[in-house]
C-alpha cells in the first residue's frame, strides 16, 4: 500500500492558514490566560477574564449565611472575551468530531452541507441553553407570578447563575461573527446569518444592561425551545427527506412563542413598569424606567416579532407552492386519456372508407362469373 501524499501546507498568515489553525491559536490564547493565574503578578489581571466580577454580599441576619449577588460593569467585557474564545474552541470540536463525520456518511451537496453545519451547531447551543435556562427558571418565582417581572425594579442584583448565563449568551453570539470567516460561509448566506446574530446580540445585551434580566430570561427559554425543534427537524430532514413531521410541531410552537413574547412585553412595558413606584433615569442605580426607554424596548420587540412572522409566512407559502408544483406533474402522469365511443368510430373511417385495423385487411368481394 503506497504512502498517502500530504497536502501542501498553506503559507504562514495566509487566509487558508488562519482558517485551518484558528482553533489551535485560540486554544493557545485561552491557555495563556489560564496560566496567568499561576503567577502573582498576572493573577489579578487574568482573574478578570475567567471569573465573574462585581460580587456584592449582603448579611440579612446575624445567624443566617450571607447572600451573594452580582452586578454588571465594564470588567464584564474581559469575561465575555474569554468565554468567546471558549465558544470558538467548542465550535471547532463539534464541527470536527461530530458534524464532519456525519457529513461524510450523508454525502450532502454544498448547499445542504452548509445548512447542515449551521443547524448542527445551533442545535447543540439551543439544547444546552434551553436546559440551563429552564433550570434557572425552575428556581425563580416570577414564572408563576408575572408581577415580579416589574415589581421592585430595577433588578440590578443578580444571582451567579443568571449573570453567568447572560455572559455566556453574549459571548456565544459574539463568537458567531468571526465564525462567518472561519467556516467559509457562502456570500449569499452571510446577510441572513448576520441578521439573526445581530438581533440576538442587541436584545440579550439590552436586557442585561437595562436590568431586564427576568423578562429576557423568561422570553429566551421558550424561544430557544422552538428554535431547537426547528434545527433538529432540519437535521432529520437532511438525513431523510421523508421526515418532515417536526416542522409541523415547530410551526405551531413558533406562533405560540410569538404571542407569548408580545403578551409579556406589552404587559411589562405598557402596564407594569409604567405604573411602577420608582420611575426615573439613573445610570448609577441602574434605573431606566422612563417613557422613552419603555417605548424603544417595546417597539424593538414588536418589530422583531413582526419581522420573524413575515419570514415565517413567506417560508410556509414557499413550501406550499413547492408542494403544489410537485403534485401537479404526478396527476398529469396518472390521468390517461380514454377515447370516447364516437371518437373511436370516427377513427375507423378515413375519407369515407373503413380504416383497416392493424394486422387485418379489408374483406374482398367475390366477383360473379358472367
ABEGO torsion letter per residue (X at the ends): XBBBBBBBBBBBGBAAAAAAAAAAAAAAAAAAAAAAAABAAAAAAAAAAABBBGBBBBBABAABBBBBBBBBBAAAAAAAAAAAAAAAAAAAAAAAAAAAAAAAAAGBBAAAAAAAAAAAAAAAAAAAAAAAAAAAAAABAAAABAAAAABGOBBABBBAAAAAAAAAAAAAAAAAAAAAAAAGBBAAAAAAAAAAAAAAAAAAAAAAAAGAAAAAAAAAAAAAAAAAAAAAAAAAAAABAABAAAAAAAAAAAAAAAAAAAAAAAAAAAAAAAABABBEBBAAAGBABBAAAAAAAAAAAAAAAAAAAAAAAAAAAAAAAAAAAAAAAAAAAABBBBBBAAAAAAAABBGGBBBBBBGBBBBBBBBBBX
